[in-house]
Every structure is written in structure tokens, then in C-alpha cells.
Amino acid sequence: MKFKGIMTLCLAGFAISANAQTHVEGAEYYKADQFDNAKELLLRSLNNSGTDKAVSDYYLGMIALHEKKNSEAQKYFEQGMQANPEYGYNYIGAGTLALLNGNQKEAEQFFKQGESKGKKDPSLQIAIARAYDMADPVAYQKQITKRVEKAYKQDMKNPDYYIFEGDLASEKKDWGDAGAKYEMATSYDPEASYAYVKYANLFTMVNPPYAIDMLKKLLEVNPNSALGQRELANAYYNAKDYKNAANEYGKYVQNPSHFKQDENRYAFLLFYGGDYQKGYEYATQLMQQDPANFTAQRYQFMNAAQLESMKGQLLPMAEALYTAHKANPAANKFAAIDFTLIADELSKAKRADEAVAVLEEGIKEMPDNAAFSKDLAMKYVDQNNITKAAEAFRDYVKKIEEPGYNDYNQQATFSFYAAVENKDNPAKAKEFFDEVLANADKMASILPDNYKPKMLQGDVAKQTAANEDEAAFAAQPKYEEAVALLEKSPDPSRYARDAKTLYMYLGNYYIKKDDVAKAKEYYNKFLALDPDNEAVRKYVDSLK
């Protein structure tokens, strides 16, 4: 089982004062195989008045073995023996190191010394079994079995015995047997928090409700367990139940044994759970504790951006956040939402050039992010640079998996006005007009009964005519087709603006063709949509 399953010992009879809480929970994290977290808590509590340094040294030594830092492990075990020669586990730790170095005789001498300090301690026997298992589970199978049997004889209800059996089963991917053993450990010792956690971890990803129920049982027994609080919050998070995850993290971050990185997770959950006011207040609290906390600064701004009461304060917050990011981009990384929200605030402040620069940086950092390209297109519109808007939106359409009718329509619209914007550059204009026609075809393939593709084709024909006289005739065929489709739609009044454009053009067309009756037909359709247009009405009345 190697390093994964190193754990030991119920600290039988070990008295703990309230201010040594992190020491106890450091041991809990170790037994739950969370060695990095255990190390942080053990070091954090090392000089607490309630800390037994011999116990801390043992766990820190075992963690050092896990990290393959043998010299450091030896130092901790020796310190532990000096701190309390009667605490047997540091001898077991030293024996484990000797086994790993190939010195079986020396190891067995250490084990003998350790046993003499705890002759009726079954957890100590399991610690020795783990030492052999870590060194070579095949070569030392007899020794492992001997120690396990001895532990069972000393106390068949000892939770560490069942935890070790569960770990061995887990190594073999026998999840059912592992779960059964972990559950037995909790039944014999309801306060063995690590047993609940190991059991829950078997189900966290495959059956989250089952894992959640087990962790709730742990907190019923020990409501102040930081390990239990954190694992329950994470179980909700893995189940994508962000509201309950946020509630549990809210309790957990009040525990003195929480980790700094979990404060960031809580801030994340408050934001994505939609609790913006609380998220803003929590992020502000973190910044008061540490003004250089970049993650807290991000979530403070992100939450503030969702609050109506904060609207007047967003711009300076956006500026400060972007300044912090630019000061050290490698350390102070942005997510997509940061670029987007900051660009929005700059845009609202009529600082379109700066907004564009922010989004361009976002695209450079995350080239596959389609939303950036779409936002960038709109920022270019704010700059009245339709050519750039068309190019940015083109990138957006390329990046999304399945562009829809509205995407092609928007691209066609941008491309049309970009072509008009480039009328002094015929080659560039033609490129954009061709893009309009290509997108119109795609629109028609999705909604063949919609008028808009035909109208776009007519628009291009009109704009690409050689002169104004030809333009007055060029769009007629496509506009007639567009009108026929528009008038068949369930609610033509929805498209009144386009309909008026079509009717006016076709009315003028038929006037030029000397077909007054047909012209009046289209003009009257125009007036039906715009009855207060006196200029058109007088013109129609004047026609003979």
C-alpha cells in the first residue's frame, strides 16, 4: 500500500486543550491521507501551549517519509523521542525509516522499543503493520499479518484495525469491502472522523448524496471537526449544489483550522451561488485582513458589479483591479469574467479604446473564448469602427460550435455596414459584400421562409450597382421575394421597420417604371404601418 495508507493510532488518553485544536485536526487530516493539509496544521500548531510535540513530531516525520525526505523524517523522530521518551510512536517511525533503508534488524529493534511503551495499544501494532506494508507488502506479508492479528486480539473493536483493512481493500479496488471496513470503524468509534471521510471519499464522485449523508453523521458526532466541515462542503461542491456548499463553507471558514485557500473557494461559491451582497462583504473582509489579496479583490469587484447599490463605485474598483493584474500578470491571473466586467465598466465610462485593449488581452490569453470576440465587436461599434466590429464578430462565429440564425444575421449586418464603410476600397468592400451573401445563404438554409435573407441580397444588389439610377432598379427582384415572405409571416407588424424600407423602395421602383397603380399599392402598405407620415400621404394623393 506504500505511502498512501500511512496512518495510525487512536491517541488513547491524550488530553487536549481547546487552544490545541489545530494540532488534533492536523492528526485527523493525516489519518485521512491528506498529508499536505496535515502538515500545514501541525506546523501551525507546533508552538501552541496545548500541543504535545512528541505527537506532532511523529506525524511530521511520517509526512516527511511520504515526501521522500528521509533526513527530515529522522530529525522529527529523534526530536519526538527526546520530547517524550515514553511515547512509542516515534520509535515506530524510526523503525519505518530503517525498513525503507533496508535495515530490517535495526527496524525491529525500534519496533521493540516502541512496543515497550505501549504494550496493550492495538493502534501501535497497526502502525508497525503499516511500516512493513510501506516498505514491501509482498516481502513482509508475514510480519504484516502477525501485527494485524495481534492488534485484533488486543481489541477487536479498535477502529485503526478496520481502517487498515479498508485501506488494503481499497488498494485492490475492492470498494465494497473497503466501505464495509470503514463503516465498521465508525460503528466501533463514532469519533473516528477519518473513517467517515475515507468512507465518504469512496462515493463522493459516484454517489454524492451517500457521501453527504456519511459526512453529516460525522458532524452530528463532532460538529467542530474542520475536516468534517471541509469535506461536507466539498461533497456539496462536487455534487454541483453550490448553495449548500456555500452554506457549509461559511461555517467551515469560521473554524480556526481552516486553510487560506478555502477562503477563496467560499468567495467563489458566494458569487456563483448568486449571494452577491454576502460575497461582496466577505471579499471586503478578506481585503481588510490582507489588502494584497488579489483573489479577494477580484471577488469584491465581481460581486459589486451585480449590486445596484454599487454602480457608482465600480469604475475605480475596475481600474484598481486591472492595475493589480498588470503589475504582475503571471501571479495575478484573470478569468474570463474579469476581462469582461472591466471592459464593460470602461465602455460605460466612454473609454472604448481602453475597453478594446482589455478584451484584446483577454483574447490573447484565452484565444478560444468566443464571448470575448462578441464583446469586442460591440466595443468596436461603440468606437464607430464597423470594419473591426465585423472582423471581431466573424471570429466569434468561427469559435462557436453551432452558429445559429441570429449569429449569421448579425454577421451579415456587420459585414454589410463594413462594406459601406469601405466604399473607397473596392476590394475590401467586395470582400464584405460577399460575406453578406454567404451569411444570407446560411440564414436561408436554417429558416427558408424568413424574408431577411432575400432582403439582404437585395441590399447588396442595390449597394453594388454601378450608379444611383441602376441602384433604383437593382434590388427589386429580391425585395419582391422578401415582401412575399414577410407578408406570409404570422405577425408582419414585428418587422415594420424593414417592411417600410421594402415598400418605399418598391413604390419608387414602380414610379420609375410608370406603373402608378402598383406604386400606390406599395405606398399604401407603407402608410398602413406609418399612418402619420404626412409627406408620403400627400405624395400618394398627388399621384394620378
C-alpha positions as a printed Julia matrix, in Angstrom:
544×3 Matrix{Float64}:
   0.0     0.0     0.0
   3.1     2.19    0.23
   2.72    5.79    1.41
  -0.94    6.22    0.59
  -2.23    4.43    3.59
   0.16    5.59    6.27
  -1.87    6.4     9.33
  -2.14    5.23   12.85
  -3.34    5.31   16.18
  -6.02    6.46   18.36
  -4.4     8.85   20.75
  -5.78    6.97   23.74
  -5.99    9.03   26.87
  -4.43   12.05   25.19
  -5.79   15.17   26.89
  -6.27   18.18   24.65
  -6.9    21.77   25.49
  -9.13   23.98   23.38
  -6.3    26.1    22.05
  -4.62   22.97   20.58
  -7.49   22.38   18.19
  -5.37   22.64   15.07
  -2.98   20.03   16.44
  -5.76   17.49   16.84
  -7.2    18.23   13.44
  -3.74   18.07   11.89
  -3.69   14.47   13.1
  -7.17   13.96   11.65
  -6.05   15.18    8.25
  -3.02   12.88    8.4
  -5.15    9.85    9.16
  -7.43   10.82    6.28
  -4.36   10.65    3.96
  -4.38   14.42    3.37
  -0.72   14.89    4.12
  -0.17   18.43    2.81
  -3.1    19.75    4.82
  -1.98   17.8     7.87
   1.5    19.25    7.63
   0.2    22.82    7.49
  -1.96   22.36   10.56
   0.72   20.53   12.53
   3.3    23.23   11.83
   0.76   25.95   12.54
   0.04   24.48   15.99
   3.56   23.36   16.85
   4.17   26.04   19.46
   0.67   26.07   20.94
   0.61   25.56   24.68
  -1.65   22.53   24.31
   0.47   20.76   21.7
   2.27   17.53   22.58
   5.4    17.94   20.46
   6.21   14.25   20.57
   2.92   13.54   18.8
   3.45   16.37   16.31
   6.97   15.14   15.58
   5.69   11.65   14.84
   3.15   12.84   12.3
   5.56   15.33   10.73
   8.16   12.58   10.45
   5.71   10.26    8.72
   4.71   13.06    6.35
   8.39   13.61    5.56
   8.65    9.91    4.63
   5.68   10.4     2.32
   7.58   13.29    0.75
  10.7    11.08    0.45
  12.6    13.43    2.76
  14.28   10.78    4.89
  16.73   13.08    6.67
  13.91   15.37    7.72
  11.9    12.38    8.91
  14.81   11.16   11.03
  15.15   14.61   12.58
  11.47   14.66   13.59
  11.54   11.14   15.06
  14.64   11.91   17.11
  13.09   15.16   18.36
   9.96   13.25   19.3
  11.91   10.67   21.29
  13.69   13.44   23.16
  10.46   15.38   23.8
   8.76   12.32   25.31
  10.74    9.06   25.51
   7.59    7.26   26.71
   5.61    7.99   23.54
   6.11    4.84   21.48
   5.18    6.01   18.01
   8.39    7.89   17.22
  10.25    4.6    17.67
   7.83    3.07   15.16
   8.54    5.97   12.83
  12.29    5.43   13.17
  11.75    1.72   12.5
   9.76    2.56    9.38
  12.67    4.65    8.12
  15.1     1.82    8.87
  12.93   -0.63    6.88
  12.84    1.77    3.94
  16.63    1.93    4.11
  16.83   -1.88    4.05
  17.83   -2.29    7.71
  15.34   -4.86    9.0
  17.26   -5.71   12.18
  17.54   -2.07   13.2
  13.86   -1.58   12.38
  12.81   -4.48   14.59
  14.84   -3.07   17.46
  12.99    0.23   17.13
   9.67   -1.62   16.95
  10.54   -3.49   20.13
  11.31   -0.21   21.89
   8.05    1.27   20.68
   6.06   -1.76   21.83
   7.56   -1.47   25.29
   5.96    1.98   25.57
   2.52    0.75   24.56
   2.21   -2.96   25.25
  -1.58   -3.02   25.03
  -2.04   -0.46   22.28
  -3.57   -2.13   19.17
  -3.12    1.08   17.16
   0.62    0.78   17.69
   0.54   -2.75   16.23
  -1.29   -1.36   13.18
   1.37    1.35   12.89
   4.02   -1.39   12.73
   1.96   -3.3    10.16
   1.8    -0.15    8.06
   5.57    0.24    8.33
   6.1    -3.22    6.83
   3.42   -2.56    4.23
   5.08    0.69    3.23
   8.48   -0.94    2.86
   7.4    -4.03    0.89
   3.92   -5.55    1.25
   4.98   -8.75   -0.5
   8.29   -9.43    1.25
   6.86   -8.59    4.66
   3.45  -10.21    4.29
   4.01  -12.5     7.3
   5.04   -9.62    9.53
   2.03   -7.57    8.42
  -0.35  -10.44    9.15
   1.25  -11.06   12.54
   0.83   -7.43   13.63
  -2.74   -7.2    12.35
  -3.72  -10.37   14.2
  -2.08   -9.12   17.36
  -4.0    -5.82   17.13
  -7.26   -7.73   16.67
  -6.54   -9.91   19.71
  -5.76   -6.88   21.83
  -9.0    -5.13   20.88
 -11.29   -6.4    18.14
 -13.17   -3.08   18.22
 -10.16   -0.91   17.53
 -11.01    1.4    14.59
  -7.45    1.52   13.24
  -7.59   -2.23   12.61
 -10.66   -1.81   10.38
  -9.26    1.3     8.71
  -6.11   -0.6     7.74
  -8.18   -3.49    6.41
 -10.27   -0.98    4.46
  -7.17    0.65    3.01
  -5.85   -2.73    1.85
  -9.2    -3.46    0.18
  -9.2    -0.02   -1.41
  -5.71   -0.67   -2.83
  -7.2    -3.73   -4.55
 -10.14   -1.62   -5.79
 -12.5    -3.74   -3.74
 -14.64   -0.72   -2.93
 -17.43   -2.72   -1.32
 -15.15   -4.37    1.22
 -13.31   -1.09    1.83
 -16.58    0.69    2.55
 -17.73   -2.06    4.88
 -14.49   -1.87    6.87
 -14.58    1.93    7.13
 -18.2     1.78    8.25
 -17.29   -0.77   10.93
 -14.6     1.59   12.18
 -17.22    4.33   12.63
 -19.54    1.96   14.45
 -16.83    0.96   16.94
 -15.54    4.52   17.34
 -18.12    7.15   16.32
 -15.49    9.86   16.82
 -13.03    8.39   14.27
 -13.53   11.28   11.84
 -11.04    9.96    9.3
 -13.08    6.75    8.94
 -16.16    8.74    7.89
 -14.07   10.73    5.42
 -12.45    7.67    3.86
 -15.87    6.07    3.54
 -17.38    9.21    2.0
 -14.48    9.54   -0.45
 -15.44    6.2    -1.98
 -18.76    7.71   -3.03
 -18.12   11.44   -3.48
 -17.97   11.29   -7.28
 -20.23    8.3    -8.0
 -22.97    8.78   -5.39
 -22.68   12.25   -3.82
 -25.84   12.0    -1.67
 -24.44    8.88    0.0
 -21.16   10.64    0.77
 -23.02   13.69    2.05
 -25.1    11.58    4.44
 -21.98    9.96    5.88
 -20.28   13.3     6.46
 -23.4    14.66    8.12
 -23.19   11.74   10.55
 -19.62   12.73   11.35
 -20.66   16.3    12.13
 -23.51   15.08   14.32
 -20.87   13.4    16.48
 -18.22   16.11   16.17
 -19.77   19.36   14.88
 -16.5    21.27   15.27
 -14.38   18.97   13.11
 -12.72   21.16   10.49
 -12.01   18.03    8.46
 -15.68   17.07    8.52
 -16.86   20.59    7.73
 -14.48   20.93    4.81
 -15.26   17.51    3.37
 -19.01   18.11    3.58
 -18.65   21.45    1.83
 -16.55   19.8    -0.88
 -19.06   16.98   -1.25
 -21.8    19.51   -1.96
 -19.47   21.3    -4.36
 -18.72   18.08   -6.26
 -22.47   17.48   -6.46
 -22.78   20.98   -8.01
 -25.03   22.0    -5.13
 -23.34   25.38   -4.8
 -25.88   26.89   -2.43
 -25.38   24.21    0.23
 -21.65   24.17   -0.49
 -21.55   27.89    0.25
 -23.52   27.39    3.48
 -21.11   24.7     4.68
 -18.02   26.67    3.65
 -19.46   29.62    5.57
 -19.38   27.51    8.73
 -16.0    25.99    7.92
 -14.12   29.26    7.34
 -15.09   30.3    10.88
 -13.14   27.3    12.2
  -9.59   28.3    13.23
  -8.31   25.18   11.48
  -9.44   26.26    8.01
  -6.99   26.86    5.17
  -6.47   30.19    3.45
  -7.14   28.71    0.02
 -10.59   27.68    1.21
 -11.47   31.32    1.79
 -11.11   31.77   -1.96
 -13.38   28.77   -2.6
 -16.0    30.29   -0.3
 -15.79   33.61   -2.11
 -16.2    31.74   -5.4
 -19.27   29.9    -4.14
 -20.95   33.03   -2.81
 -20.57   34.68   -6.21
 -21.62   31.76   -8.37
 -24.38   30.92   -5.92
 -25.82   34.39   -6.5
 -25.35   35.69   -2.94
 -23.7    38.87   -4.19
 -24.18   41.07   -1.12
 -22.7    38.46    1.2
 -19.98   37.73   -1.34
 -19.06   41.4    -1.53
 -18.97   41.74    2.25
 -16.86   38.6     2.68
 -14.36   39.63   -0.01
 -14.15   43.09    1.57
 -13.44   41.46    4.94
 -10.62   39.42    3.41
  -9.13   42.53    1.84
  -9.23   44.34    5.16
  -7.17   41.48    6.6
  -4.81   41.48    3.62
  -5.07   44.39    1.14
  -2.79   42.47   -1.25
  -5.21   39.53   -1.51
  -5.75   39.6    -5.27
  -8.36   36.85   -5.28
 -10.42   38.73   -2.7
 -10.07   41.89   -4.79
 -11.41   40.01   -7.83
 -14.45   38.7    -6.0
 -15.11   42.03   -4.34
 -15.41   43.63   -7.78
 -17.28   40.72   -9.35
 -19.92   40.78   -6.62
 -20.13   44.57   -6.59
 -20.8    44.53  -10.33
 -24.03   42.62   -9.64
 -25.29   45.05   -6.97
 -27.37   48.06   -7.96
 -26.19   49.94   -4.88
 -22.55   49.67   -6.03
 -22.96   51.0    -9.57
 -21.35   54.34   -8.8
 -18.25   52.72   -7.29
 -17.46   50.16   -9.97
 -15.14   52.16  -12.22
 -12.42   52.85   -9.62
 -12.67   49.23   -8.47
 -12.23   48.04  -12.06
  -9.25   50.34  -12.54
  -7.59   49.17   -9.32
  -8.14   45.52  -10.18
  -6.72   45.91  -13.68
  -3.72   47.8   -12.31
  -3.03   44.95   -9.86
  -3.3    42.43  -12.68
  -0.96   44.34  -14.99
   1.58   44.79  -12.2
   2.12   41.02  -12.09
   0.1    39.17  -14.77
   1.79   35.84  -14.07
   0.78   35.81  -10.41
  -2.39   37.88  -10.61
  -4.21   35.93  -13.27
  -7.64   36.81  -14.6
 -10.53   34.56  -15.51
 -12.7    35.44  -18.49
 -15.25   37.23  -16.32
 -12.62   39.69  -15.07
 -11.74   40.87  -18.57
 -15.42   41.14  -19.48
 -16.56   43.1   -16.43
 -13.64   45.52  -16.54
 -14.15   46.14  -20.26
 -17.84   46.81  -19.6
 -17.05   49.44  -16.97
 -14.54   51.18  -19.22
 -17.04   51.12  -22.06
 -19.74   52.67  -19.86
 -17.24   55.41  -19.0
 -16.89   56.16  -22.74
 -13.34   54.8   -22.71
 -13.85   52.48  -25.64
 -10.17   52.32  -26.6
  -9.24   51.01  -23.15
 -12.16   48.58  -23.17
 -10.96   47.21  -26.5
  -7.41   46.82  -25.14
  -8.7    44.81  -22.16
 -10.68   42.44  -24.38
  -7.78   42.07  -26.82
  -5.62   40.97  -23.88
  -8.34   38.5   -22.93
  -8.36   37.06  -26.44
  -4.58   36.74  -26.35
  -4.79   34.88  -23.03
  -7.82   32.76  -23.99
  -7.95   32.6   -27.8
 -10.78   30.06  -27.82
 -13.12   32.21  -25.76
 -15.9    33.14  -28.18
 -17.59   35.59  -25.81
 -14.55   37.88  -25.9
 -14.82   38.22  -29.68
 -18.53   39.0   -29.46
 -17.97   41.61  -26.74
 -15.09   43.07  -28.71
 -17.36   43.51  -31.73
 -19.75   45.6   -29.64
 -16.91   47.69  -28.22
 -15.8    48.45  -31.78
 -19.36   49.54  -32.53
 -19.0    51.99  -29.62
 -15.94   53.33  -31.44
 -17.92   53.58  -34.68
 -15.44   51.17  -36.24
 -17.78   48.79  -38.02
 -14.99   47.17  -40.03
 -13.31   45.99  -36.85
 -16.68   45.0   -35.41
 -17.38   42.81  -38.44
 -13.96   41.16  -38.16
 -14.36   40.52  -34.43
 -17.83   39.05  -34.87
 -16.52   36.86  -37.68
 -14.05   35.41  -35.17
 -16.9    34.85  -32.73
 -18.91   32.88  -35.3
 -15.86   30.76  -36.12
 -15.3    29.91  -32.47
 -18.79   28.76  -31.5
 -19.69   25.16  -32.2
 -23.08   25.65  -33.82
 -23.79   29.19  -35.05
 -27.5    29.91  -35.33
 -29.7    32.08  -37.48
 -29.22   35.17  -35.31
 -25.43   34.76  -35.39
 -25.39   34.69  -39.2
 -27.84   37.59  -39.33
 -25.67   39.71  -37.04
 -22.57   38.84  -39.06
 -24.33   39.74  -42.3
 -25.44   43.07  -40.81
 -21.95   43.95  -39.58
 -20.41   42.91  -42.88
 -22.92   44.98  -44.86
 -22.13   48.19  -42.99
 -18.41   47.38  -43.05
 -18.65   47.14  -46.84
 -20.38   50.53  -46.98
 -17.71   51.91  -44.63
 -15.05   50.7   -47.09
 -16.67   52.07  -50.26
 -13.41   53.82  -51.15
 -11.63   50.45  -51.1
 -13.49   48.37  -53.72
 -11.61   45.14  -52.99
 -12.28   45.37  -49.26
 -15.9    46.34  -49.85
 -16.4    43.35  -52.17
 -14.95   41.03  -49.53
 -17.54   42.21  -47.02
 -20.43   42.14  -49.52
 -19.52   38.57  -50.43
 -19.62   37.77  -46.73
 -23.12   39.25  -46.5
 -24.33   36.98  -49.31
 -22.65   33.91  -47.81
 -24.31   34.54  -44.45
 -27.66   35.21  -46.11
 -27.46   31.77  -47.72
 -26.76   30.19  -44.33
 -29.71   32.05  -42.83
 -31.99   30.82  -45.62
 -30.87   27.23  -45.06
 -31.98   27.5   -41.42
 -35.22   29.48  -41.95
 -36.19   29.21  -45.63
 -39.48   31.05  -45.05
 -37.88   34.11  -43.46
 -37.73   37.29  -45.53
 -34.41   38.62  -44.19
 -32.0    36.66  -46.43
 -33.8    37.93  -49.56
 -33.74   41.47  -48.25
 -30.0    41.25  -47.57
 -29.42   40.01  -51.11
 -31.42   42.98  -52.38
 -29.43   45.34  -50.15
 -26.17   44.08  -51.65
 -27.52   44.38  -55.19
 -28.52   47.98  -54.5
 -25.17   48.92  -52.94
 -23.08   47.28  -55.67
 -24.98   48.89  -58.55
 -22.85   50.99  -60.87
 -24.73   54.23  -60.16
 -27.81   55.64  -58.44
 -30.04   55.06  -61.46
 -29.14   51.36  -61.52
 -29.47   51.17  -57.73
 -33.12   52.22  -58.06
 -33.79   49.02  -60.04
 -31.18   46.52  -58.79
 -32.86   45.38  -55.58
 -36.39   44.92  -56.98
 -36.36   41.14  -57.66
 -35.03   40.21  -54.21
 -37.14   42.82  -52.44
 -40.3    41.47  -54.09
 -39.39   37.98  -52.85
 -38.69   39.4   -49.4
 -42.1    41.12  -49.28
 -43.89   37.93  -50.26
 -42.22   36.03  -47.42
 -42.65   38.83  -44.89
 -46.38   39.15  -45.57
 -46.82   35.41  -45.04
 -45.27   35.59  -41.57
 -47.63   35.14  -38.59
 -47.12   38.74  -37.41
 -45.74   41.04  -40.16
 -46.03   44.05  -37.83
 -42.99   42.7   -35.93
 -40.9    43.63  -38.95
 -42.46   47.06  -39.58
 -39.14   48.86  -39.98
 -37.88   46.5   -42.69
 -41.32   46.36  -44.29
 -41.41   50.16  -44.64
 -37.97   50.11  -46.28
 -39.11   47.45  -48.75
 -42.44   49.14  -49.52
 -40.87   52.55  -50.08
 -38.18   51.18  -52.39
 -40.69   49.17  -54.44
 -43.11   52.1   -54.62
 -40.32   54.27  -56.0
 -39.31   51.47  -58.36
 -42.78   51.27  -59.9
 -42.99   55.05  -60.23
 -39.83   54.89  -62.32
 -41.45   52.08  -64.31
 -44.52   54.31  -64.86
 -46.75   51.82  -63.03
 -48.56   54.26  -60.74
 -51.18   51.76  -59.61
 -48.54   49.3   -58.44
 -46.56   52.11  -56.86
 -49.61   53.33  -54.92
 -50.19   49.76  -53.72
 -46.78   49.73  -52.04
 -47.07   53.3   -50.77
 -50.4    52.49  -49.15
 -48.83   49.46  -47.45
 -46.2    51.85  -46.16
 -48.88   54.22  -44.85
 -50.69   51.35  -43.14
 -47.57   50.96  -40.99
 -46.87   54.7   -40.69
 -50.24   56.48  -40.92
 -48.93   59.77  -39.53
 -46.37   60.25  -42.3
 -47.97   63.29  -43.96
 -45.22   63.74  -46.54
 -45.79   60.29  -48.02
 -49.57   60.66  -47.79
 -49.5    63.98  -49.69
 -47.23   62.46  -52.31
 -49.55   59.48  -52.8
 -52.59   61.77  -53.02
 -50.83   63.75  -55.74
 -50.33   60.72  -57.93
 -52.69   60.43  -60.91
